[in-house]
Amino acid sequence: MILKSINYWSMSGGLEGSLDVSTFLAAAKKYGYDAVELCIGESGALGLDVSEARCKEIAAEADELGLMIPSTASGLYWSRALGDATEAARAQALDDLKKMLRISGWLGAKTHLTIPGAVEVFFLPEREILDYSHVWTHATDGLKAALPFAEEAGVRMGIENVWNKFLLSPMEMLRFLEQFDSPFIGSYLDVANVLPFGYPEQWLRILGSKIVGIHFKDFRKAVGTIEGFVDLLEGDVNWPEVMKAIDEIEYSGPVVGEMIPYYKHYPEVRLANTSTAMDAILGRI
């Protein structure tokens, strides 16, 4: 059975890292999730300096609630990434990634969502636009350097398709991944992020066994901007085709609801609505 998971950022305080992990775990249990995706930040509830002992405490608490922690994510890549312009930023990003892989392993996670670089960051207009080939070269070098640490931690790096003007098609993503020839690097597919320029069911079929994680979101193509992200089943994701493709490639990992931004009022209700929609998508109701 595919695990129904929810991302830490889907609850108020998650993006800021101020949300208490215990509070998040309790909410995930309350609303019927099987698993959670925890997010690692610079500091906060799960910062880069978190200890192994604390991670083991979190894992034990989740287990006591009947929840799994199969994956982790981070927003640190927007501050510095393996494919960034300067050597200093790239070195810091590699150090960050090594720490996050270790933390993920301590939590018992098997996949860490990874963004190796960006040609453009649409929400940071002051940021320099980088050459595509520069990002490809340095992201490749950085991921190769991180692979031994991923193997040691037993954690796969899942490269996400995100609005970074990089790896814009499933064939590009496949070519990028194949150069590593490693089971510790794969594709973390966000089904809604694809919609402005493709179809998630096609990405799933082309990438096949390279898929190591899936984010569930929804998006209205007619809007076409960040404002187009909506609740599950309210957008243009062809969910029956997505599930058919998931079945065809025999993906057995978690599917993770990542629901940002929050409702203006009673934001926790979005966790309940997302859980119900995911049950429908997964054929549980």
C-alpha positions in Angstrom: 0.0 0.0 0.0 1.3 3.5 -0.9 1.8 5.6 2.2 -0.3 8.8 2.4 2.1 11.4 3.8 2.0 15.1 4.6 4.8 17.7 4.4 5.8 19.7 7.5 5.3 23.0 5.5 1.6 22.3 5.1 0.9 23.4 8.6 1.2 27.0 10.1 4.7 27.6 11.3 6.2 25.0 9.1 7.8 27.3 6.6 9.4 29.3 9.4 10.6 26.2 11.3 8.7 27.4 14.4 6.2 24.6 14.3 6.8 22.1 17.1 7.5 18.7 15.6 5.3 16.9 18.2 2.4 19.2 17.3 2.9 18.4 13.7 3.0 14.7 14.3 -0.1 14.8 16.4 -2.0 16.7 13.7 -0.8 14.2 11.0 -2.1 11.3 13.1 -5.4 13.2 13.8 -6.1 13.7 10.2 -5.4 10.1 9.1 -2.0 10.3 7.5 0.3 7.2 7.4 3.5 9.2 7.2 5.1 12.6 7.4 7.8 14.5 5.5 9.9 16.6 7.9 11.8 19.7 6.7 15.3 20.7 7.7 16.0 24.4 8.1 19.0 26.6 9.0 17.7 26.5 12.5 14.3 26.0 14.3 12.5 22.8 15.2 14.7 20.7 12.9 17.8 22.7 12.1 21.2 21.8 10.7 22.6 21.5 14.2 20.0 19.0 15.4 21.6 16.1 17.3 21.3 12.4 16.5 19.7 11.9 19.9 17.0 14.4 19.1 16.3 12.8 15.7 16.0 9.4 17.4 13.5 10.9 19.8 11.4 12.3 16.9 11.6 8.9 15.1 10.5 7.1 18.2 7.6 9.5 18.8 6.4 9.1 15.2 6.6 5.3 15.6 4.6 5.4 18.8 1.9 7.3 16.9 2.0 4.7 14.1 3.6 7.2 11.6 6.5 6.7 9.3 9.1 9.3 8.3 10.1 8.0 4.8 11.3 11.4 3.4 12.7 14.8 4.3 12.9 18.1 2.4 14.6 21.5 2.8 14.2 25.1 1.6 17.9 25.9 2.1 18.6 25.3 -1.6 17.2 28.7 -2.4 19.9 30.4 -0.3 22.8 28.4 -1.7 22.9 25.4 -4.0 25.4 23.1 -5.6 25.0 24.9 -8.9 25.4 28.4 -7.6 27.6 31.2 -9.0 30.3 31.3 -6.4 32.6 28.6 -5.1 31.9 29.7 -1.6 28.1 29.2 -2.0 28.7 25.8 -3.7 31.0 24.6 -0.9 28.5 25.7 1.7 25.7 23.9 -0.1 27.6 20.7 -0.3 28.3 20.9 3.5 24.6 21.6 4.1 23.6 18.6 1.9 26.0 16.2 3.8 24.5 17.3 7.1 20.9 16.9 5.8 21.6 13.4 4.5 23.0 12.5 7.9 20.0 14.0 9.7 17.6 12.2 7.3 19.3 8.9 8.1 19.0 9.5 11.8 15.3 10.1 11.3 15.0 6.8 9.4 14.1 8.5 6.1 15.1 6.9 2.9 14.8 9.9 0.5 15.8 13.5 0.8 14.3 16.0 -1.6 17.2 17.8 -3.3 17.3 20.9 -5.5 20.8 21.0 -7.0 20.6 24.5 -8.5 18.6 27.1 -10.3 19.0 29.1 -13.5 16.5 31.5 -12.1 14.6 31.8 -8.8 11.3 33.5 -9.7 10.6 34.8 -6.2 14.1 36.3 -5.8 14.2 38.9 -8.6 17.4 40.4 -7.3 19.2 37.0 -7.8 21.6 36.7 -10.7 20.3 34.6 -13.6 22.9 31.8 -14.2 23.9 30.0 -17.3 22.2 26.7 -17.8 25.4 24.8 -18.6 27.1 26.3 -15.5 24.3 25.0 -13.3 24.4 21.6 -15.0 28.2 21.3 -14.6 28.4 22.4 -11.0 25.3 20.6 -9.8 26.6 17.4 -11.4 30.0 17.8 -9.6 28.3 18.6 -6.3 26.0 15.6 -6.4 28.9 13.3 -7.3 30.7 14.6 -4.3 27.7 14.0 -2.1 27.0 10.5 -3.3 29.4 8.7 -0.8 27.6 10.5 2.0 24.2 9.5 0.7 25.4 5.9 0.5 26.8 6.0 4.0 23.5 7.4 5.4 21.4 5.0 3.3 19.4 8.0 1.9 18.5 8.7 -1.7 18.8 12.2 -3.1 15.5 12.9 -5.0 16.0 15.7 -7.5 12.8 17.8 -7.7 11.3 19.4 -10.7 10.7 22.9 -9.5 10.3 26.3 -11.1 14.0 26.9 -11.4 14.3 26.9 -15.2 16.4 23.8 -14.9 15.6 20.2 -16.0 12.4 21.2 -17.7 11.5 17.9 -19.4 11.4 14.3 -18.3 14.1 13.5 -21.0 16.4 16.1 -19.5 15.8 14.8 -16.0 16.5 11.2 -17.2 19.7 12.2 -18.9 20.8 14.2 -15.8 20.1 11.2 -13.5 21.6 8.5 -15.7 25.1 10.1 -15.6 25.4 9.2 -11.9 24.5 5.5 -12.4 23.6 5.2 -8.7 20.6 4.0 -6.8 21.2 6.8 -4.4 20.0 9.5 -6.8 16.6 9.7 -8.5 13.7 11.9 -9.4 11.4 13.5 -6.8 8.4 14.3 -9.0 6.0 17.2 -8.1 2.9 16.5 -10.2 1.6 20.1 -10.1 5.0 21.8 -10.7 5.0 20.0 -14.1 1.7 21.4 -15.4 2.8 24.7 -16.9 5.1 22.8 -19.3 4.1 19.2 -19.3 2.1 16.2 -18.0 3.0 14.4 -14.8 1.8 11.0 -16.1 4.3 11.3 -18.9 7.1 12.2 -16.5 6.2 9.1 -14.4 6.3 6.7 -17.4 9.5 8.1 -18.8 11.4 8.2 -15.5 10.0 4.9 -14.3 12.3 3.3 -11.7 14.2 6.6 -11.3 11.2 8.0 -9.3 12.1 8.0 -5.6 9.4 10.4 -4.3 6.2 12.1 -5.4 4.6 15.4 -4.2 0.9 15.7 -4.5 -0.3 19.3 -5.3 -2.8 20.7 -7.8 -2.6 23.6 -10.2 -4.8 25.6 -12.5 -3.1 26.1 -15.8 -5.3 29.1 -16.8 -3.8 31.0 -13.9 -0.3 30.1 -14.8 1.4 31.8 -11.8 2.2 30.9 -8.2 -1.4 31.9 -7.5 -2.5 28.9 -9.6 -1.8 26.3 -6.8 -5.1 25.1 -5.3 -6.4 22.3 -3.2 -6.2 18.7 -4.5 -8.9 17.9 -7.1 -9.6 21.7 -7.8 -6.9 22.0 -10.5 -5.9 20.4 -13.7 -3.9 17.4 -12.6 -5.3 14.3 -14.3 -5.4 12.2 -11.2 -6.8 9.0 -12.7 -3.9 9.1 -15.3 -1.4 9.9 -12.6 -2.5 7.0 -10.5 -2.5 4.7 -13.6 1.1 5.7 -14.3 2.1 5.2 -10.7 0.7 1.7 -10.9 2.4 1.0 -14.2 5.9 1.9 -12.9 5.2 -0.1 -9.7 6.1 2.9 -7.5 5.7 1.8 -3.9 7.1 4.8 -2.0 5.1 7.5 -0.3 3.0 10.2 -1.9 3.3 13.5 0.0 0.8 16.3 0.2 2.6 19.6 0.1 0.0 22.3 0.6 1.3 25.9 0.6 0.0 28.6 1.2 -2.3 28.1 4.2 -5.9 29.0 4.5 -6.3 32.5 5.8 -8.7 31.3 8.5 -8.6 27.9 10.3 -5.5 26.7 8.3 -5.5 23.3 9.9 -8.6 22.4 8.0 -6.4 22.2 4.9 -4.8 19.1 6.4 -8.2 17.5 6.8 -9.3 18.4 3.3 -6.0 17.2 1.8 -6.3 13.9 3.6 -9.8 13.3 2.3 -8.8 14.2 -1.3 -5.8 11.9 -1.1 -8.0 9.1 0.1 -10.2 9.6 -3.0 -7.1 9.7 -5.3 -5.6 6.6 -3.8 -8.9 4.7 -4.0 -9.4 4.5 -0.3 -13.0 5.8 -0.3 
